[in-house]
Amino acid sequence: IIRIGMALFPNDPYILIVYSNFLISVQDNYQLGTSQLQYVKNLDESSIVDLYMVFAREQESQERSKNLNQTAGESALDLIAYVEFQRTFRTLARTNRDALMALRSFWQLLLHQDVSFAKMSAALAAIQKTSARADRTYKVLLERYPNSSQV
């Protein structure tokens, strides 16, 4: 029925709004539905009632995505937040690896017969520095993404 209406009235704002609501609600095609809403906003034939329906649908979508972000954790993150999460997660992995490498170098140092006190204290300082950095990175990641299963 909607396709027939769109064929008969291709630029009718009401038909386009109904179609975008169908795409978003029934077919879960959020991207195509919002692009249809943007198209309706740019039509010259759109009345104030049509524009209000577009506004109401956008507000509903924003509220829904906000609720999904709160309940579903990282699964509902937008692309920018996902890229930011991946960058921070890679930083966490790198700082964790650096801390483990500092531990390894300390134990390798202890495998030798004669170990100077200066080398041991430098290795212990490196362990403390790298583990503190890894802890700070981990805390930042936990504060930003408390529902993340990867963290």
Helices and strands as residue ranges (DSSP letters): H 2-8, H 13-25, H 30-42, H 48-72, G 73-76, H 79-110, H 117-144
